[in-house]
Amino acid sequence: MPEMTPGTALPETPREFGFFVDGKWHKGQEMFDRHSPAHDVPVTRIPRCTTDDLDLAVRAARRAFDDRRWSGLSGGARAAVLLRAAEGLRRRRDEIARWEVLENGKPVAQASGEIDHCIACFETAAGAARLLHGDSFNNLGDGLFGMTLREPIGVVGLITPWNFPFLILCERAPFILASGCTLVVKPAEVTSATTLILADILSEAGIPAGVYNVVTGTGREIGQALTEHVGIDMLSFTGSTAVGRSCVHASANSNLKKLGLELGGKNPIIVFADADLEDAADGAAFGISFNTGQCCVSSSRLIVERPVAEEFERILARKMEKIRVGDPFDPETQIGAITTETQNKTILGYIEKGKAEGAKIVTGGAALKTGHGRFIQPTLFSGVTPSMSIARDEIFGPVLSSFHFDTLEEAIALANDTVYGLSASVWSKNIDQALTVTRRVQAGRFWVNTIMAGGPETPTGGFKQSGWGRETGLLGVEEYTQVKSVHIETGKRSHWITS
């Protein structure tokens, strides 16, 4: 473990933010401090908003939607704002990355790469704003013409998580805005800074007042109130399946608002004996360690063909032992800090459960002592059986469970033996084998001989209890629209009442 060297990157005093409603900054009546999970020093002061503040934001978003200051613009005009916002992200890339590191604990190199992805999201959404369209039906006979219109659904509530506060915001917000909707965003209370910085960037890009609003506070109070709010037409939530289920109940008990949900995952990485084992091991190490494993698409279940299982676990363990864990401001760091104390305890608890239930630790399995901050070694378990807690539950940390299989059918059955279906990966040089697995494993995102690849052009989302709906790409704009069928009669009506 390298020595922590925070240097000059830490703020001398916490940066204080307001919340953003109707194009203006508002002071919070109450504030709470966020401490850096890597350095244990206060870095931001964020408003603890009230439900009255939320009501103010929803009313502002409703006015902005109803008077058509945004939805009434052409797709090209909305695209121009989104492209200017992308340029704003470029100019403030280092600033945004810094606050992601300070509040979340992720490595600065990773945070900077995420901002590049966020810029691509805005540019893709700008193109999608121009391409969004309905359809026509010229097959209804000479007297009738039909068409479908795609219209923005209205005011959207967006609740984002603490693991990718800016990336997930940018995989949602620009596509929602491209559709013509207005937004009320509630970021995770421990990682709110960059969502508030985006308010500045969008304002400078020319977005009208009331179109993008940010209300900060706890999930228990503000998040729940946003989910239940009758002034919200659609809610997009990213987080745990348990909280996603509560969103369904809240929607049913309020105004039956539409939901977009990206929830938990227990994602398989399937390695066949004919795979390039060095490549697959590197992919597996990256897949479980990226963002310290606090990633809904982390490949947390290794399913490896038995003849090469022992060799593969040795190669993988060597890879994982070389991962650089430490100060997230060190550009060489690959794994930073665990974002919250609660999550830190959860991960360590699952490591203890794995040992108690009979799994064998191949490498890792402990917290790293640094004098400050929260760090956990990348951990590989072998001898895991499907009934174990570490095999079934989403741990949300750098903990990988290894299973062995003998046949293709067994590999597919193991991969599908979960309530989740968010992502999956297969490693094989046999295209027939790889394609069979790709078509039969239940997952919304799939990678062949790679992992966590792709861009915002393609849709994301899950199967089964991993969520509803799709984000990013053109589908990610259509998700926030509703379809209206229109019929136009041409010529004279054939009368129903004739005399």
N, C-alpha and C positions, 0 to 999 in steps of 0.2 A: 504494500500500500504506500503510494508516494505521500510525502509530507504535504499538508494543505498549505497553499500559498495564495491567499485571496488577493493580495496586492492592492491596487488602486481601484479595482472594479466595484468594491462595496461602497454604497452611499454613506456619507458622514452622518446624515440624518434621514429618516424615512421620507420618501416622496409622498406627498398628500394629494389625493385625487378627490374630485367631486363625482356626482353622477350626472348623466347626460340625457336631457329630455327636451323635446321640441326645439332642437338646435341651440340649446343653452346649457351651461354648466350650473349645477345646483350644489349647494353645500349640504353635507349630511348633518343631521342633528346629533347623531352618535357615530363614532368611528371605531374601527378595530385595526390593530397592528398585525402585519404579516411578517414573520421572521423567515430568513433564508434557511431552507432545509439543509443546506450544505455548510453554513457558517454560523448559524444561531444568532444572527443579529437582525434587528428590525429593518425592513427595507421599504415597506409601503404602509400607508394609512388609507383605508378604504371605507366609504360610508356604509353604515348599517341601515339600509333604507327601510321604510315602513310600507305597509300596504297602501297608505294614502299616496306615497310616492309612486307606487306601481300604478295606481288608478290614474294619476296624472300622466304617466307615460302611455298607458293604453288609450286614454282620451286623445292625446297628441297624435298617436299613430292612426287612430280612427279618423280624425279630422283630415290628416294628410292623405289617407286613402280615399275618403269620400269626396274630397274636392278635386281629386284626380291630378294633383300637382306632380305625382310620380307615375301612377298607372296610366294617366292620359298622355304621357309622352310616347314618342315613337321608340321602337326597339333600338334604333340607332342613337337616339338622344340618351337613353339609359346606358347604352354601351359606352358612350363617350365619358360619362361620369365614372364608370367602372374602370376604364383604361387610365383615366387620370389618377384614380385611387391606386392602381397598380404601380404607377410612377411614384406616388407618395410612399408606398411600401419600399420601393427601391431606395429612395432617399433616406428613409429612416430605418433601414434594415438592421444596422448595428444597434440602434437604440431599442428596437423591439426585441431583438435577440437577447440583449442584456437583461431586460426585465423578465423575459421568459426564464432565464437562468436564475435570476435572483428569487423569483417567487416559486418556480417549479423545481429547480435543482438539476435540470437536464444539462448535458455538456454543451458548451457554447458552439462547438462545431456542428452539433446536431441541430441546435436552435437556429443557427444561420441557414442551414440547409432547408429547414422547415419554412423559413420565410420565403425562400426561393419558390417552394411549392405553393405557398400562399399567393405569391405574385402570379403564378401560372393559373391559379384558380380564378382570380379576378379577370385575367385575360380570356380564359375559356368562357367564363360567364358572360363577358362582353359579346363574344361571338354568338353564344347561345341566345342572348337577348335579341339579336338580329334574325336568328333562324327560327325562333318560336313561331308556330303557325297552327292554324286549324286545318280543315280538309273540306273538300266539296264532293257532292254526289249528283252527278249528271245522268244518273240511271233511273230516275223516278218517273220518267215519261215526259212528253213535251209540255205538259201543263204544270209541272212542279219541279222546283230546283231546291236541293238541300245543301246545307253546309254545317260544319261544326266550328265553333269559336272556342279558343282557349283563353280564359279570363283569369286574372289573378284571384286567389282565394280570399284575400283581404288582409287582416292584421295577423301577423305570425308571431308567436312567442317562441323564443329560442333559448334553450337551457344547455349550456356547454359544461364539460367536465374539467377537472384540474390536471389531467395527464397530458393533454394537448390543447391548452387553452386557446392558442392563436390558430393553430392548424385546423382544428375542427370548426372553429368560428369561420374560417375562410373557406372551408369546404361546404359551408351552409350559406352564410350571409350573402355573398355576391350572386349566388344562383337564385336565392329568394328575391333579392332586389331585381335581378334580371327579369323575373316573372311579372314585376309590377307591384308586388306586395310591399307593405310597410312592416317594420320590425320593432319588437321589444325584446332585448337580449338580457338574460340573467346569467352572468358568468359564475363559475365556482367561486366561493367567497375567498379562497386562499390564493387564487390566481386571476385576479380581475384586471390588473394593470393594462395588459395589452389590448383587451376588449375596449377599454376606455380610450387608449391611444388611437384605436381605429376610428373612434368617433371624430377625433380631430382630423384624421386623414380624409375621411369621407366628406366632412364639412368643407375642407379646403378643395376637394375635388368637385364641389358644387352640388352635393345632394341636398334636396330641399329640407327645411326644418320639419321635424316630426316623422321623417321616413326611417331614421335609425336612432333608436333610443336605448340607453343602457341603465338598468337599475341593479344595484349591487346589494348583496345581503345573503342570508343563509338559505339553503335549500328548504329547510323545514318551514320557514315563514314565507319568504318571497317566492321561492321555487314552487311551493305548494299552491300559493295564492295565484300565481301565473297559470298553473295547470288548471285550476278551477275557474278562472276568470271567464265570465260570459262575454266579455268584449274581445276575446281572442278567438279567431276563426280556425286557426291551426296551430298546433304545438309541435315543435321539433325538439326531441330530447335525446341526448347521448349520455349513457351511464349504465348502471347495473340493471339486470333483468328485474330484480326485485322492485326497484324504483320505477322502472318502465311499466310494470304491472299496476303500480299505484296510479300512474298517469292514465291508464286505461279506465280505472275505476273513477277517477276524477272527471274524465271526459264524459263518461256515461252519466254521472250524477250532476253535470252542469248543462252544457249546451251541445253535447255530442260533437265537440270539435274534432276535426280530422287530426290524426297523429302521424308523425314520422319518428320512428324509434330505431336508434342503433344501440344495441344492448350488449350483453356479455358474450364471451367466446371461450371455448376450450379447444383450441385449434390444432388439428393434426399436421405433422410433417412426416410423410411416408417415404422411406428410403429403401429402394430395392438393391439387391446384391450387385446388379450390373451398373449401378450409378457410379459416377466419379465421386469416390468417398471423401476425398479432400474438399471438393467443392460443396458436397452436401453437408459436411461437418461445419464448414465455414458458414453456410446458410443457416444451419440449425443454431449455431452459437449466436449469430446476429439476430435471428428470429426470436430468441428468448431473452436476449440481453438489451435490445434496442429500447431506449427510454426506460432503462432499468426493469424491463419486463412489464412496466405499467402501461400496457398497450392492449387494446381489445382484440387486435389481430395477432398478438404474440403466438408463436407456434409452441405451445406448452406441452403437447403430447407427441413424443418421438415414437414412431411405429417403424421398426427396422427389421429387415428380413433376417431370420435367425442365423444362416450360415456366416453372415458378416457382422452380426450384432456386437460381439465382443470386441472385434477389431475396430468397428466404427465408434463404439463408446470410448475406446482408448484415444482415438484420433480427436474425437470431440472434446474429451476432457483436457487434452493438451491445448486445444484451441481456447477453451474457456479459461484455463489457468493463465493465459497470456493477455486476457482482456484487461485494459487499463482502467482501474476504478480510482476515482479521486476528485480533486477540486474541479468543479465544472467549468471554471474559467481557464483551466489549462487546456490549450488547443489539442493536446495529445490524449486527453481523457475520453474514454469511450462509454463509461457508465458513471453517472453522477449520483446524486443523493435520492433517497426515497422521499417523496414529496410531503407526506404527512406522518405524524407519529402513529396515528391509528393504522395506517397502511403498513408501516414498519412492523408493528406488533402482529398484524394479520399474517404477513409473509413469514416472519420467524415462527409464528404459531403453526403454520402449515408445514414448515420444515420439521418441527418437532413431531407433528402428527405422522408425517411420512416415516420417520425413524421408528416411532412407536408401533406403526402398523406393519412393519417388517420390510420396508423398502431399504435398499442399500445406497448410501451416498458414495458416488464415484468421485466427485470433486465439489468443493465449496461447502455450503451448509452452515454458515455462521455470519454474524455481523462483524464488520470491520471497525476496530477501535481507532478513532482519529483524534479524540479530544473534543470534537464538536461535529455536529451534523449526523446524518443517518445513512449508513452505507452497508450493503449486504453483498457477500460474494456470489457470483453466478454459480448456481447449484444444479448438479445433475444427479438424479436418482435412477437406479436400475432395479430390476426385479419388481417392477410395479404391476399390480393387478387391477382390473377394472373396478373393483369394489372399494378401493382405497380413496380417501378424501382427496389426496393430491392428484388422483386420476380423474375425479369427477368435478371438483369445484374450481371456479375461476380464482386463482391465487392472486393474480395481478402483481407479479414480481418475477425476478430472474430465477425461476425454479422450473426445471424441465424434467418430465417423467418419461422413462423409456420403457416401451413394450416391444415384444418380439413376435414375429408372425412367420408362418410357413407357406401360406398360399395367398394368391391375389384376393380370393374371396374373404379370407380371414382379415387381410389388411383393410379391405373396404368395410367389413363389419366393425372392426375396432375403430376406424375413423368415424363411422356414423353412430357409435355407441355413446351419444351425448345428447343433451337437450338443446345444445347450441348448434349453430351452423353459420358462423360468420366468415371464416376463411380456412383455406387448406393449401398444402403444398405437396407435390410429389416429385421425387428424384429418380429418374430412370433414363437409360439410353434407348430403351425399347419403346418406340412411339405407340405401338398398339397397346402396350401395357399402360403407358402414361395416359393415353386418351381414354381408355376404359375407366381408370380411376377418376379422371377428371369429370367424366360424365355421370359417375355413380355416387361419388361422395357428395353429401349435401352441404354446400357452402356457397355463400354469395360471392366470394372472391376466391380465385384459384390461381396458383402459380406452378409452373412446370419448370424444373431445374433452375429456379430462382425463388426469391421470397420478397414480399413487400415491394414489388416493382409496379410500375405503371404511373399514370398521371391523371389529372382531373378531367380528361376527355372521356374516360370510361366511368360507368356508374358504380357506386359502392352501396353495400347493404347486406343484410343477413337473411338466412333461412331459419325456420323453427323459432326458438325462443331468443334468437339473436336480433330480432327486430322486424319492423314493418317499413316498407317503402324503400326508395332509392335516392341517394344524394350524388351530386356532381354529374358532369356531362349534361347532355340535353334532357335526359330523364330527370336529373336533379332540378331542372327548371320546371318541367312539366308537373313534377310532384306537387308544386305549390300553385297549380292552376286547377280550375274546374272546367268541364266541357259543357258547352251549351249547344244544343241542336236547333237549327233554324230551318224552316221550310217556307219557301216563297212560291206562291201560285202565280203563274203567268197566264194571261188571257182571261176570258170570262168564266165566272164560277158556274158550275153545274148545280142548279138550285135544288135544295132539299124539299122546299115547299113550292109546289108547282101551280096551285090554283086555290 
